[in-house]
Amino acid sequence: MSKTKTDMILEQKVNALLAKMTLEEKIGQMTQVRHFEITKEEVSSKFLGSIIHTEGPTPGETATDWQLKFIELQKQALSTRLAIPLLFGVDAVHGQNTFNGATIFPHNIGLGATQNPELVEKIASITALESQATGFNWVFSPCVAIPFNEKWGRVYEAFSESTELTTALTKASVKGHQGVLSDPHTVMATAKHFIGDGATDNGTEGGYTILSAEDVSKYLLPPYQAAVDLGVGAVMASFNTLDGISMHAHKALITDTLKISMGFDGIVVSDWKGYSRFGETDIINAGIDMVMAVDGDLDIYQKGLKEAVGNGIVDQQRIDDATKRILRQKFRLGLFDNPFPDSALIEKIGCADHRNIARKAVRESLVLLKNKDNLLPLKKDSKIVVVGEFAENTGLQSGGWTVHWQGMTEDYKGATSILNGIQQLATNEILYDIDGTKNYDADVAIVVVGETPYAEFFGDIGGEINAYQLTLRQEHQNYINKYAEKGIPTVTILISGRPLVTTKQIEQSNAFVAAWLPGSEGDSIAQVLFGDYDFKGRLPHSWPKSVQDYQGKYGPNLWDNSLEPLFPFGYGLSY
């Protein structure tokens, strides 16, 4: 059957169902809530369209528990007059990272360093499968932002400062996540956050993006257009403002540009508490189709929107358009025929094949910035001291959005540490100086330093609520100082969600590796350090020389030629 014929049949189904719906049922479809904020009965009484899982009270200890919880809610939705199934959404941004025991891949910044679309597509397909295995059919990924400033706390969620590279990896990610949408191994993907979230002045989450329409079109729109061309199921609105207008309420960009000019026929979903934060009915009129009615927004949203339609503030046609977009994707996903998760997929969560792909991603993401006198690769019979708490902590090495929103500072199930890998490959006993207080002598020191996990605005540098900075914290600088001053050849491994100002530390180190946020397979770093594999990673961002580089709105990047970086975009050494 031709695509045109298939599309015609799909639209006939959507229109036929829409014609049977009441206003309350349509508004219900436009509503997304957390599963633990509602009762089972409210799924049907409020005609809910989608359930979101974040963290907090989890569905249970096992994937079976998760599936059973979501099956219960799905059955309740199917008990309604029209039996419209639920969408189940999750922030699976580097694997199904909300489930303790899933395969956790390097964050997108690390995948940007691989410059490997085939690998990104495979990772997305694994993420889709493990998400389906835990009961989800919709993921809020990929983030296709173009970061202009490393002060932004979400730099690691994006692939690169390069529009070209971001576009290529966006295409790969959408293909991997969605595949054939009706296939129970795939999920609906979400391109986010539309638009300008990574280009705010001074890197402030939800701040002001002051770019010309020409710059938005040139730098920021291409990955979205690529996603739309591939049929991405959803686009999420951004927290920032553009042209002095909240993006959630920016009709010119959401409706006129994204939906009409770019041809997007999927769901535009709000971000967190979009209704109460960004103008209530203004966001619906701008083109938001589904609202995250969380943290107390459910009743005020549904009641307020119904009253707005009755008062003529929101046109009935806008409600119909939003509902059609949601129904369209539910039909494409095959949910009316196959609404429940497949229990046979559970055994695939965190399996060896998936972890081997994650190890490959870690190896290819590592960027070698310095290798004085060819210290690397290390000899496996060297006397080695490993330094720093990041070396033996899988939570610290994985960053935000790992089991919990803000990440973890302790180990999680199934993950391996950087120290584990070094111990496995070295032929001599490895000394471990966890806090830099020991007085070990060695042939070489491997010093692991970095940023503690953070997510969203908590990671903004310069914000009032956090303590993050563009430089290494002093105690980590001291680790490097100590071993460099002892004259022991030093390999520094930096675990971070962005390039940091480490000019002095790079000078002090004999070798310096940007390892980003590798995820659950930290042991594979050692395979590259010892030469079983070569370094392949290349910088997805320009590397700053000094804090002074950030005195303006942005730091050194491809768009500002007035600042010469310490290392340019695309830099990376090999053996």
Sequence and secondary structure as in RCSB ss.txt:
>XXXX:A:sequence
MSKTKTDMILEQKVNALLAKMTLEEKIGQMTQVRHFEITKEEVSSKFLGSIIHTEGPTPGETATDWQLKFIELQK
QALSTRLAIPLLFGVDAVHGQNTFNGATIFPHNIGLGATQNPELVEKIASITALESQATGFNWVFSPCVAIPFNE
KWGRVYEAFSESTELTTALTKASVKGHQGVLSDPHTVMATAKHFIGDGATDNGTEGGYTILSAEDVSKYLLPPYQ
AAVDLGVGAVMASFNTLDGISMHAHKALITDTLKISMGFDGIVVSDWKGYSRFGETDIINAGIDMVMAVDGDLDI
YQKGLKEAVGNGIVDQQRIDDATKRILRQKFRLGLFDNPFPDSALIEKIGCADHRNIARKAVRESLVLLKNKDNL
LPLKKDSKIVVVGEFAENTGLQSGGWTVHWQGMTEDYKGATSILNGIQQLATNEILYDIDGTKNYDADVAIVVVG
ETPYAEFFGDIGGEINAYQLTLRQEHQNYINKYAEKGIPTVTILISGRPLVTTKQIEQSNAFVAAWLPGSEGDSI
AQVLFGDYDFKGRLPHSWPKSVQDYQGKYGPNLWDNSLEPLFPFGYGLSY
>XXXX:A:secstr
  HHHHHHHHHHHHHHHHHT  HHHHHHHTEEEEGGGS HHHHHHTT  EEEE SSS S SSHHHHHHHHHHHHH
HHHTSSS    EEEE  SSBSTTSTTS B   HHHHHHHT HHHHHHHHHHHHHHHHHTT SEE   B      T
TSTTGGGS  S HHHHHHHHHHHHHHHHSSTTSTT  B EEEEETTGGG GGG TT EE   HHHIIIIIHHHHH
HHHHTT SEEEE SSEETTEEGGG HIIIIIIIIIIS   SEEE  TTHHHHTTTHHHHHHT  BEE  TT HHH
HHHHHHHHHHTTSS HHHHHHHHHHHHHHHHHTTTTT  S  GGGGGGTT HHHHHHHHHHHHHH EEEEEGGG 
 S  TTS EEEESGGGG TTTTT SSSSSTT  SS  TT B HHHHHHHH SS  EEETTS      SEEEEEEE
     GGGG TT TT    SB  HHHHHHHHHHHHTT  EEEEEE SS  B HHHHHH SEEEEEE  TTBGGGH
HHHHTTSS      SS B S GGGGSSSS SBTTBTTS  SB TT  B  
